[in-house]
Structures are given as C-alpha cells and as structure tokens.
C-alpha cells in the first residue's frame, strides 16, 4: 500500500542543483484515509528567546483510538547569518518534538526550509486531553559584537489523526507521564545533577513500562566526543572529563537502566559547510532512546511514592535532558504485584583511559588518547497479571571505545577521533512456565553508533593554510523478534552521513576555495515486504543526486502504513518497538 500524504521529495523539495536542505530520511507512513488535523502553531516567528504558547484541543469528530498520529513540522529561515538553534515542542510538560535547526544556506538571504515528522501514535493518551503547550526555539536577531545575526526562523506544526484504531494494530500506552514535571528542559551540567520526577500515585495495575529519553549535548559538552582527560585538555584548549558519557536511569536511587548517548552534530558543528545541504544523522529531529523498565512494574505499582531520575556520567556542562514515562495497564486486573528478582547493574561504570601524549616547553604537544568502557548487566522482574505470572529479563551489553589522535603547535592543530558505541540488548518475556499460551517472547536489539571526525588545521611555510574537516556518522539498528514456536523475524535500519570540506587560505588569511562533498544513505528492510532506500549526494553545497529504491524489489521503495513489523511485535508483546520515524 502506498504512502498517504506528501512524498519525501514534495515535503522537502529535493531538487538536483538546489542549495536547500536535503535529507534521505523517510516520512512517517500514513493510512490511505483522510486525517483530522490540529494546527499547534502556524507561521510562528522565532526571533527572541520567549516561549510561544498555544492551546491544544483534540480534533473534533475524530475521537480515538487512532490508527496513526503524525506530527509534521515545517521550519524555514531567512537571512544570511544565524547559529543553529535547539527547538522543542511541549504539550503539557511532555516534549513531543526535539531537534535543532539548519543554519542559513541560501546565498543572498533567501529562504532555507525543511520538513520533519514524528510518529506520535504511542502518545495517544497524552493527545486525548485538551491542554496547553508551547514551542521553545530561542533565537537572537540583531547585532552582537559588531556581527549582524539576521536569520529569522518561522515554523508551523500540525498533528494528523487517522481514525479507525481497533486494537488489531497494536496496544498503545495507557498513560504518558513526563519526568520534566516542573516544565521545561533539565540542564545536567555535572554528574551529580539529575532530572528527577517524584510520582506519588502511579496506577497499581502497570504491566509494562518504558522510558523515552532525550540527552542533547550543549555548551561545553556540544562536542563531547572530543573531550579529553582533565590533565591534558588544557594543552588542546578542550573540555575535560574524557569522551565517555552515558545516561543512568534510576528508580528510587537504584540503577534501572542505561540510555547510551548518540553523538548528534548540529549544522554549525566544526564547519557549517559540512552540513550544507545535508545535515547530520537525526540533527533536525532527534529520536529518543526507549528504555524498557518492565522488570520494575511490581515496584512502581505498589501504591508507594517512587522517584525516577536520570543523570549523565562525566557531564561537563551540559546535557539538555527530557524523558517521558510510558505505562501500559492491565485492563483485566486492578492490581499487578511483583518484584525485581535480579539486578546486576552498577551505578558507576568502569572506564579505562590510556594517555600517550608528550608536550614541549614551547606549548606544542602530540600523541593519542584512548578511552574504553564495557558494561554487562541483567535485570529480571516478575509481574502477577490477569493473564498469569510474567517474567521479564533484560540482558544488556554496552561497549564504548574512543581513540583520538592529537597535535598542537604554531603550525598544526589536529584532533581526529574514531569512536563507537555498541548496544546489545536481549529481552526475554516468559508467561507462566514458558509453555502453552503466551509462552516465551524474545526481542534482541543491536545498535551501533560509529563516528569518525577529523579536524585538522595546517599552516604551510609560505603562510598559506588549510582547514580540513571530515565526518563519518552512522546509526545502525537491528531487531530480531521471536515468539515461541515461530521463526525469528528481523528488521534492520541504517542511517549514514559522510561529509568533508577543505578551507584553503592564502598567506594573507583570505579564504580562497572550499571544496566540499557530502552524502546520506538511509535504508530499512523487514520480512513483511517493507523496503526503503534513499541516497542523497552533494558537491560544493549543491544537491547533485537523489537515488531511490536501490536494493529494494524492482528498485522501488515500499513502506506499509501500519508498519507490519511493529504490528507483529506489538501483537506478541503488547508494546511497540520503534525503527521507523
């Protein structure tokens, strides 16, 4: 079944030869029916640091349950100069969109525009209630230190509701609760800082629980993957604390899970030309990390007050943090009891740092630094539900590695990093003795976050210089889902951006040339016939090629609106797994 709504090319005006924003990301697949729409804000200008409030009322004549709910946001920026800005949309105290903006990329102050979407079907419980919200996109327009920042950002956000959900398309969370209870983002500037929410009366019949976590690096932590050990960071004018960061989730002070941090890079990152016209992976719309807290449902629903908190290990200043707690309730029981039977997760990781850097009296220094950290933990919990005792066991392995090559002198500055985070999580859910109805379900998810980033400045003997920047950034995901007696079903996704630019300066310091190349390849495949592939390529800030369907049957993209793989997992598990936007 074809996609309903605009095609990706229509939504983002992918025109070969254009300087406008170009991404390979798919839109959210939609049902082939007419949606009800609710506009949150339209033509809203962002030219200051004031929040832009709106009132939300569910779509009239389009009551849930909904087969699909899609948030679509269109942004544009006019002007010649502006920084990348962080954008968030809040409904109540829950964040429903989190991303950053494109810097101006059209010469002469033309309009740079982009379109992002997010599947909010899992947030149906939140969207069922009238409430206030606001858009948060602080943006300075004016003159600062003699520099004119004239980039004015305009945005429109619309919710699309597709009626007809009948339960066959998967169970949705019954409650969506924000950890940002006081409203606004939490700025975690040091390891002891927390985003913490106290819940005094959670439902007593919780049978599954998940936490959607956003941890966005800001300020001194923006380039956290370049951070160095405290003793050598000053040699390279860099931030300390090392390049290893992770978010720890706790319940009542006890470790409950790890949310690995993705190295998002914004459109002003290192060199703005790197990201024109193709931004980095998820730069314009971040994806939260969904952490399974189901082993703790017996604790969360015991009638006592509980505190869920997030902290960032090695935070230097700072990580903008938000999270939403998703609760699935047992409709057949007023109370679900249970307990955590195994928890081997420690609060503090083991980090190994190897420094091989030498320095000279003249201030020059060179060498390498490597940082590694490996975790392996098991958390098991039981829940006595209306359909029997259910045991959920999470076995997770997380491996982090970073190797940086460094040099600084009067003629050279080099900081090259090769970093990788691998997350391997097996979730096993057993009903009763694992036999008969329900049996055993397994969900095996493997994620990898590879990043190579080079930043090299070299001055020649004649005074000319080159600044070379290179980024290879990827998001890899594989999910294997199994149900007792059935073959494992696998879905895969890969989002890969490669970009490079060299700035050549003459001896007077004037910029002479800036040759640049960039590409993004996005692929998705599952065993239900869904296949998506798009590659966009650019040369010297111009889009040069768009290739669709490579590797798909008949060379054509095909995404089912109801996402058969997610439906399969939902029917087996009663909860969703996210691979598509």
C-alpha positions as CSV (number, residue, x, y, z in Angstrom):
1,X,0.0,0.0,0.0
2,X,1.5,3.4,-0.9
3,X,2.2,6.2,1.4
4,X,-0.6,8.7,2.1
5,X,0.3,12.3,2.3
6,X,3.2,14.2,0.6
7,X,6.1,12.3,-0.8
8,X,9.5,13.0,0.7
9,X,10.6,14.9,-2.4
10,X,7.5,17.1,-2.2
11,X,7.8,17.7,1.5
12,X,11.5,18.7,1.3
13,X,11.7,20.0,-2.3
14,X,14.6,17.7,-3.2
15,X,15.7,19.3,-6.4
16,X,19.1,18.5,-8.0
17,X,21.1,21.7,-8.2
18,X,19.4,23.2,-5.1
19,X,21.1,24.5,-2.0
20,X,18.1,23.8,0.1
21,X,18.1,21.2,2.9
22,X,18.2,17.7,1.7
23,X,17.8,14.5,3.8
24,X,17.2,10.9,2.9
25,X,15.0,10.1,5.9
26,X,11.6,8.7,5.1
27,X,8.4,10.3,6.2
28,X,6.1,8.5,8.6
29,X,4.0,6.0,6.6
30,X,0.3,7.0,6.9
31,X,-3.1,5.3,6.4
32,X,-4.7,5.9,3.0
33,X,-7.6,7.8,4.6
34,X,-8.4,11.5,5.2
35,X,-7.0,12.6,8.6
36,X,-8.3,15.1,11.0
37,X,-5.9,17.9,11.7
38,X,-5.0,20.1,14.6
39,X,-2.6,23.0,14.0
40,X,-0.5,23.7,17.1
41,X,1.0,26.9,15.6
42,X,1.2,28.4,12.1
43,X,3.7,30.9,10.7
44,X,5.2,31.4,14.1
45,X,8.3,33.6,14.1
46,X,11.2,32.9,16.3
47,X,13.3,36.0,16.7
48,X,13.8,36.1,20.5
49,X,14.1,33.8,23.5
50,X,10.4,33.8,24.6
51,X,8.4,30.6,24.5
52,X,5.5,30.6,22.1
53,X,2.4,29.3,23.8
54,X,-0.6,27.5,22.2
55,X,-3.8,25.8,23.3
56,X,-4.4,22.2,22.2
57,X,-7.8,20.6,21.8
58,X,-8.2,17.1,20.3
59,X,-9.6,17.0,16.8
60,X,-13.4,17.3,16.7
61,X,-15.2,14.4,15.1
62,X,-12.0,12.3,15.2
63,X,-12.1,10.5,18.5
64,X,-9.6,7.8,19.3
65,X,-8.5,5.1,19.2
66,X,-6.4,6.3,16.3
67,X,-4.6,4.0,13.8
68,X,-1.9,6.6,13.5
69,X,-1.0,10.1,14.8
70,X,1.7,12.1,13.0
71,X,3.4,15.3,14.0
72,X,4.6,17.3,11.0
73,X,6.7,20.4,11.4
74,X,7.8,22.8,8.7
75,X,10.6,25.3,9.5
76,X,12.3,27.9,7.4
77,X,14.9,30.5,8.0
78,X,15.5,33.8,6.1
79,X,18.7,35.8,6.3
80,X,22.4,35.4,5.7
81,X,23.7,34.6,9.2
82,X,22.4,32.7,12.2
83,X,23.6,30.0,14.6
84,X,21.9,26.6,14.7
85,X,19.2,26.7,17.4
86,X,17.6,24.0,19.6
87,X,13.9,23.5,19.0
88,X,11.4,21.7,21.3
89,X,7.6,21.4,21.3
90,X,6.0,20.7,24.6
91,X,2.4,19.5,25.3
92,X,1.7,19.9,29.0
93,X,5.1,19.1,30.4
94,X,5.9,16.4,27.9
95,X,8.2,17.0,25.0
96,X,6.8,15.8,21.7
97,X,9.5,17.2,19.4
98,X,13.2,17.8,20.0
99,X,15.7,18.8,17.3
100,X,17.9,21.6,16.0
101,X,17.7,24.0,13.1
102,X,19.5,24.4,9.9
103,X,21.8,27.4,9.5
104,X,21.1,29.7,6.5
105,X,22.4,28.1,3.4
106,X,20.8,30.1,0.5
107,X,23.1,32.9,-0.8
108,X,21.8,36.4,-0.7
109,X,19.4,35.9,2.2
110,X,17.0,33.5,0.5
111,X,14.8,31.1,2.4
112,X,16.2,27.8,3.7
113,X,13.4,25.3,4.5
114,X,13.0,21.8,5.9
115,X,10.3,19.4,7.0
116,X,10.4,16.9,9.8
117,X,7.9,14.3,11.1
118,X,7.4,12.1,14.1
119,X,5.1,9.2,14.7
120,X,3.2,10.1,17.9
121,X,0.8,7.2,18.0
122,X,2.4,5.9,21.2
123,X,1.5,9.3,22.7
124,X,-2.2,8.9,22.0
125,X,-3.1,9.0,25.7
126,X,-1.4,12.4,26.1
127,X,-3.1,13.7,22.9
128,X,-6.6,12.6,24.1
129,X,-6.7,15.5,26.5
130,X,-7.1,19.3,25.9
131,X,-4.2,21.2,27.4
132,X,-1.7,24.0,26.9
133,X,1.6,23.7,25.2
134,X,4.4,25.8,23.8
135,X,7.1,25.9,21.2
136,X,10.6,26.6,22.5
137,X,13.1,27.9,20.0
138,X,15.4,30.7,21.3
139,X,16.9,32.8,18.6
140,X,18.8,36.1,18.7
141,X,18.2,38.6,15.9
142,X,20.3,41.7,16.0
143,X,23.9,42.9,16.2
144,X,26.3,41.4,18.7
145,X,30.0,42.4,18.9
146,X,29.7,44.1,15.6
147,X,28.2,41.0,13.8
148,X,24.7,41.1,12.4
149,X,22.6,38.0,13.0
150,X,19.6,38.4,10.7
151,X,18.3,34.8,10.5
152,X,14.6,34.8,11.4
153,X,13.1,31.3,11.9
154,X,9.5,30.6,11.1
155,X,7.6,27.4,11.9
156,X,4.3,25.6,11.5
157,X,3.4,22.4,13.4
158,X,0.4,20.2,12.7
159,X,-1.0,17.0,14.1
160,X,-2.6,14.5,11.8
161,X,-5.1,12.0,13.3
162,X,-6.1,8.9,11.4
163,X,-9.2,7.3,12.9
164,X,-10.0,3.6,13.0
165,X,-7.7,2.0,15.6
166,X,-9.4,-1.2,16.7
167,X,-6.7,-2.8,18.8
168,X,-5.6,-5.0,15.9
169,X,-2.9,-2.5,15.1
170,X,-1.2,-2.9,18.5
171,X,-1.8,-1.8,22.1
172,X,-0.7,1.8,23.0
173,X,0.5,3.1,26.3
174,X,-2.4,4.0,28.6
175,X,-0.5,6.8,30.3
176,X,2.2,9.2,29.2
177,X,3.9,10.9,32.1
178,X,6.7,13.5,31.9
179,X,9.8,13.5,34.0
180,X,10.0,17.2,33.4
181,X,7.2,17.8,35.8
182,X,8.1,21.4,36.5
183,X,8.1,22.2,32.8
184,X,11.0,22.9,30.5
185,X,14.3,21.2,29.9
186,X,16.6,19.9,32.6
187,X,20.3,21.0,32.2
188,X,22.6,18.4,33.6
189,X,25.9,20.2,34.0
190,X,27.8,17.8,36.2
191,X,27.5,14.1,37.1
192,X,25.6,14.7,40.3
193,X,22.8,16.7,38.5
194,X,19.6,14.9,37.9
195,X,16.4,15.1,36.0
196,X,14.2,13.7,38.8
197,X,10.4,13.1,39.0
198,X,8.6,12.0,42.1
199,X,5.4,10.1,41.4
200,X,3.1,9.8,44.4
201,X,0.3,7.7,43.0
202,X,1.1,5.6,39.9
203,X,-1.5,3.1,38.8
204,X,-1.5,-0.2,40.7
205,X,-2.0,-2.3,37.5
206,X,1.0,-1.5,35.4
207,X,2.1,-4.4,33.3
208,X,4.7,-2.8,31.1
209,X,6.7,0.4,31.4
210,X,9.1,2.2,29.1
211,X,11.1,5.5,29.3
212,X,11.8,7.7,26.2
213,X,15.0,9.5,27.0
214,X,16.5,12.6,25.2
215,X,20.0,13.7,26.2
216,X,21.2,16.5,24.0
217,X,24.8,17.8,24.4
218,X,25.0,21.6,24.8
219,X,27.6,24.3,25.6
220,X,31.0,22.9,26.6
221,X,29.5,19.4,26.1
222,X,28.4,20.0,22.5
223,X,31.4,18.2,21.1
224,X,31.6,15.7,23.9
225,X,33.2,13.1,21.6
226,X,36.3,15.4,21.5
227,X,36.6,15.7,25.3
228,X,39.9,14.8,26.8
229,X,41.2,13.7,30.2
230,X,41.4,16.6,32.6
231,X,45.2,16.7,32.8
232,X,45.8,17.2,29.1
233,X,42.6,19.0,28.0
234,X,44.2,22.5,28.5
235,X,47.0,21.6,26.1
236,X,44.4,21.4,23.3
237,X,42.1,24.1,24.6
238,X,39.4,21.4,25.1
239,X,36.9,20.2,27.6
240,X,37.9,17.6,30.2
241,X,36.1,14.6,31.7
242,X,37.0,12.3,28.7
243,X,34.9,11.4,25.7
244,X,32.9,8.7,27.6
245,X,29.4,9.8,28.5
246,X,26.3,7.8,29.3
247,X,22.9,8.4,31.0
248,X,22.0,6.4,34.0
249,X,18.3,5.9,34.9
250,X,17.4,5.1,38.5
251,X,14.2,4.2,40.4
252,X,14.3,5.2,44.0
253,X,18.0,5.6,43.7
254,X,18.6,2.1,42.4
255,X,20.1,1.6,38.9
256,X,17.3,0.7,36.4
257,X,19.0,1.0,33.0
258,X,21.4,2.8,30.8
259,X,20.5,5.2,28.0
260,X,23.5,5.4,25.7
261,X,24.1,8.9,24.2
262,X,24.1,9.4,20.5
263,X,26.7,11.9,19.1
264,X,24.3,14.3,17.4
265,X,26.1,17.0,15.4
266,X,24.4,20.3,14.7
267,X,24.5,22.3,11.5
268,X,27.2,24.7,12.8
269,X,29.3,21.8,14.0
270,X,33.0,22.2,13.4
271,X,32.4,23.8,10.0
272,X,28.9,24.8,8.8
273,X,29.8,23.9,5.2
274,X,30.0,20.2,6.3
275,X,26.2,20.2,6.8
276,X,25.1,22.1,3.7
277,X,22.8,21.0,2.2
278,X,22.8,17.6,4.0
279,X,22.6,17.7,7.8
280,X,23.9,15.1,10.2
281,X,22.2,12.0,11.4
282,X,18.9,12.9,13.2
283,X,20.2,16.5,13.5
284,X,16.8,18.1,12.6
285,X,14.7,15.6,14.6
286,X,16.3,13.6,17.5
287,X,15.0,10.1,18.3
288,X,14.7,9.3,22.0
289,X,16.3,6.1,23.4
290,X,13.5,3.8,24.5
291,X,14.5,2.0,27.7
292,X,12.4,-1.0,28.9
293,X,11.6,-0.7,32.6
294,X,9.1,-3.6,32.7
295,X,11.1,-5.6,35.3
296,X,10.2,-2.8,37.8
297,X,6.4,-2.7,37.3
298,X,5.7,-4.6,40.5
299,X,7.7,-1.9,42.4
300,X,6.2,1.1,40.5
301,X,2.6,-0.1,41.1
302,X,2.9,-1.0,44.8
303,X,1.0,2.1,45.9
304,X,4.0,3.9,47.4
305,X,5.7,7.0,46.1
306,X,8.5,6.5,43.6
307,X,11.2,8.6,42.1
308,X,12.6,8.1,38.6
309,X,15.7,10.0,37.8
310,X,18.4,10.5,35.0
311,X,22.0,11.6,35.4
312,X,24.8,11.8,32.9
313,X,28.2,10.3,33.7
314,X,31.0,12.7,33.0
315,X,28.7,15.6,32.2
316,X,30.9,18.7,31.9
317,X,28.3,21.5,31.0
318,X,25.7,20.5,29.9
319,X,23.2,17.9,28.6
320,X,19.7,19.1,27.9
321,X,17.6,16.2,29.2
322,X,13.9,15.3,28.9
323,X,12.0,12.0,29.3
324,X,8.5,10.6,29.1
325,X,7.4,7.5,31.0
326,X,5.0,5.3,29.0
327,X,2.8,2.9,31.1
328,X,0.7,0.0,29.8
329,X,-2.0,-1.0,32.2
330,X,-3.6,-4.5,32.7
331,X,-7.3,-4.0,31.8
332,X,-8.1,-7.3,33.5
333,X,-6.7,-6.5,36.9
334,X,-6.9,-3.7,39.4
335,X,-3.6,-4.6,40.9
336,X,-0.4,-6.1,39.4
337,X,2.0,-7.2,42.1
338,X,5.6,-8.3,41.5
339,X,9.2,-7.7,42.4
340,X,12.7,-7.3,40.9
341,X,14.5,-10.6,41.4
342,X,17.9,-9.8,39.8
343,X,19.7,-6.5,39.2
344,X,23.4,-6.6,38.4
345,X,23.6,-3.0,37.0
346,X,26.1,-0.9,38.9
347,X,25.7,2.9,39.2
348,X,29.3,3.7,38.2
349,X,30.9,2.3,35.0
350,X,34.4,1.0,34.7
351,X,36.3,3.4,32.4
352,X,39.8,2.7,31.1
353,X,41.9,5.7,29.9
354,X,45.3,5.3,28.2
355,X,47.2,8.5,27.5
356,X,50.2,8.7,25.2
357,X,50.7,12.4,24.8
358,X,54.0,14.3,25.1
359,X,54.4,18.0,25.4
360,X,57.3,20.5,25.0
361,X,58.2,23.8,26.8
362,X,57.0,25.8,23.8
363,X,53.5,24.5,24.4
364,X,53.4,22.1,21.5
365,X,52.0,18.6,22.2
366,X,51.1,15.5,20.3
367,X,50.1,11.9,20.8
368,X,47.0,9.8,21.3
369,X,44.3,9.1,23.9
370,X,42.1,6.0,24.1
371,X,39.0,5.5,26.3
372,X,37.1,2.3,26.7
373,X,34.2,1.2,28.9
374,X,32.3,-2.1,28.8
375,X,29.1,-3.0,30.7
376,X,27.2,-6.2,31.0
377,X,24.2,-6.5,33.3
378,X,21.0,-8.4,33.9
379,X,17.8,-7.1,35.3
380,X,14.9,-9.5,35.9
381,X,11.4,-8.8,37.4
382,X,8.1,-10.6,37.8
383,X,4.6,-9.3,37.4
384,X,1.4,-11.2,38.5
385,X,-1.0,-10.1,35.8
386,X,-4.6,-11.1,34.9
387,X,-3.1,-13.5,32.3
388,X,-0.7,-15.1,34.7
389,X,2.7,-14.6,36.1
390,X,5.1,-12.9,33.6
391,X,8.8,-12.7,34.0
392,X,10.8,-10.1,32.1
393,X,14.6,-10.4,31.8
394,X,16.8,-7.9,30.2
395,X,20.4,-8.8,29.4
396,X,22.4,-5.9,28.1
397,X,25.9,-5.4,26.9
398,X,27.2,-1.9,26.1
399,X,30.7,-1.3,24.7
400,X,32.2,2.1,24.2
401,X,35.6,3.0,22.6
402,X,37.3,6.2,21.6
403,X,40.7,6.8,20.1
404,X,41.9,10.4,19.4
405,X,45.0,11.4,17.5
406,X,46.2,14.9,18.7
407,X,48.7,17.5,17.8
408,X,49.1,21.2,18.5
409,X,51.9,23.7,17.7
410,X,52.4,27.0,16.0
411,X,51.6,25.5,12.6
412,X,49.4,22.5,13.3
413,X,46.2,21.7,15.2
414,X,44.9,18.1,14.8
415,X,42.1,16.4,16.6
416,X,40.9,13.2,15.0
417,X,38.6,10.8,16.7
418,X,37.3,7.3,16.0
419,X,34.5,6.5,18.4
420,X,31.9,3.7,18.6
421,X,29.1,2.7,21.0
422,X,27.6,-0.8,20.6
423,X,24.5,-1.7,22.5
424,X,23.3,-5.4,22.5
425,X,20.1,-6.0,24.5
426,X,18.2,-9.2,24.7
427,X,14.8,-9.0,26.4
428,X,13.1,-12.3,27.2
429,X,9.5,-12.4,28.4
430,X,8.1,-15.6,29.8
431,X,4.5,-16.3,30.8
432,X,4.0,-19.0,33.3
433,X,6.4,-21.8,32.7
434,X,7.1,-20.6,29.1
435,X,4.9,-23.2,27.5
436,X,1.3,-23.0,26.2
437,X,-0.5,-19.8,25.5
438,X,1.8,-16.8,25.8
439,X,4.9,-18.9,26.0
440,X,8.2,-17.0,25.6
441,X,8.9,-14.0,23.5
442,X,12.3,-12.6,22.8
443,X,13.4,-9.2,21.5
444,X,17.0,-8.8,20.5
445,X,18.1,-5.3,19.6
446,X,21.6,-4.4,18.5
447,X,22.5,-0.7,17.9
448,X,25.8,0.8,16.8
449,X,26.8,4.4,16.8
450,X,30.1,4.7,14.8
451,X,31.6,8.1,14.4
452,X,34.8,9.3,12.7
453,X,35.5,13.0,13.0
454,X,38.7,14.8,11.8
455,X,39.5,18.4,12.4
456,X,43.0,19.4,11.1
457,X,44.5,22.9,10.6
458,X,47.9,23.1,8.9
459,X,49.9,26.3,8.1
460,X,52.5,26.0,5.3
461,X,55.9,27.6,5.2
462,X,54.6,30.4,2.9
463,X,51.9,31.3,5.3
464,X,49.0,29.7,3.4
465,X,46.9,27.3,5.4
466,X,44.3,24.6,5.1
467,X,41.5,23.5,7.4
468,X,40.3,20.0,6.7
469,X,37.1,18.6,8.3
470,X,35.7,15.2,7.8
471,X,32.8,13.4,9.5
472,X,31.5,9.8,9.0
473,X,28.5,9.4,11.2
474,X,26.1,6.4,11.4
475,X,23.1,5.0,13.2
476,X,22.8,1.2,12.8
477,X,19.9,-0.8,14.2
478,X,18.8,-4.5,14.0
479,X,15.9,-6.0,15.8
480,X,15.2,-9.8,16.0
481,X,11.7,-10.6,17.3
482,X,10.7,-14.1,18.2
483,X,7.6,-15.9,19.6
484,X,7.6,-19.5,20.9
485,X,7.3,-21.9,18.0
486,X,7.8,-19.3,15.3
487,X,10.8,-18.3,13.3
488,X,12.7,-15.1,14.3
489,X,11.7,-12.1,12.3
490,X,14.3,-9.4,11.7
491,X,14.2,-5.7,10.7
492,X,17.2,-3.5,10.0
493,X,17.8,0.2,9.7
494,X,20.9,2.2,8.7
495,X,21.3,6.0,8.6
496,X,24.7,7.0,7.3
497,X,26.2,10.5,6.6
498,X,29.6,11.1,5.2
499,X,30.8,14.7,4.6
500,X,34.1,16.6,4.1
501,X,35.2,20.1,3.4
502,X,38.7,21.8,3.0
503,X,39.1,25.5,3.5
504,X,42.1,26.9,1.7
505,X,43.5,30.2,2.8
506,X,46.2,32.3,1.2
507,X,49.1,33.9,3.2
508,X,47.0,37.0,4.0
509,X,44.4,34.8,5.6
510,X,41.8,35.3,2.9
511,X,39.6,32.3,2.1
512,X,40.4,31.0,-1.5
513,X,38.4,27.8,-2.1
514,X,36.2,25.5,-0.1
515,X,35.7,22.2,-2.0
516,X,33.1,20.0,-0.2
517,X,31.3,16.7,-0.7
518,X,28.5,15.1,1.3
519,X,26.1,12.1,1.1
520,X,23.5,10.5,3.2
521,X,22.2,6.9,2.8
522,X,19.1,5.7,4.7
523,X,17.9,2.1,4.4
524,X,15.2,0.0,6.1
525,X,14.0,-3.6,5.5
526,X,11.8,-6.1,7.3
527,X,10.4,-9.6,6.4
528,X,6.9,-8.2,5.7
529,X,7.9,-6.7,2.3
530,X,8.8,-3.3,3.6
531,X,11.9,-1.9,1.9
532,X,13.2,1.7,1.8
533,X,16.4,3.1,0.4
534,X,17.3,6.6,-0.5
535,X,20.7,8.2,-1.1
536,X,21.3,12.0,-1.5
537,X,24.6,13.4,-2.7
538,X,26.0,16.9,-2.8
539,X,29.0,18.6,-4.2
540,X,30.2,22.1,-3.1
541,X,26.9,22.7,-1.2
542,X,24.7,21.8,-4.2
543,X,22.5,18.7,-4.3
544,X,23.8,16.6,-7.2
545,X,21.9,13.3,-7.0
546,X,18.9,11.5,-5.4
547,X,18.7,7.7,-5.7
548,X,15.7,5.8,-4.6
549,X,15.0,2.1,-4.1
550,X,18.5,0.7,-4.5
551,X,18.4,-2.9,-3.2
552,X,14.6,-3.0,-3.0
553,X,12.5,-5.4,-5.1
554,X,12.0,-3.8,-8.5
555,X,14.1,-0.9,-7.4
556,X,11.1,0.7,-5.7
557,X,10.6,1.8,-2.1
558,X,7.7,0.2,-0.3
559,X,6.6,1.1,3.2
560,X,3.4,-0.2,4.7
561,X,1.4,2.5,6.6
562,X,0.7,0.1,9.5
563,X,4.4,-1.0,9.8
564,X,3.8,-4.7,9.8
565,X,7.0,-5.4,11.8
566,X,5.9,-3.1,14.6
567,X,2.5,-4.6,14.5
568,X,3.9,-8.1,14.8
569,X,6.0,-7.1,17.8
570,X,3.0,-5.3,19.4
571,X,0.7,-8.3,19.0
572,X,3.3,-10.6,20.5
573,X,4.5,-8.2,23.3
574,X,1.6,-5.8,23.8
575,X,4.0,-3.0,23.2
576,X,5.8,-1.2,20.3
577,X,9.3,-1.2,19.0
578,X,10.5,1.8,17.0
579,X,12.5,1.5,13.8
580,X,10.8,3.9,11.5
581,X,10.4,7.7,12.5
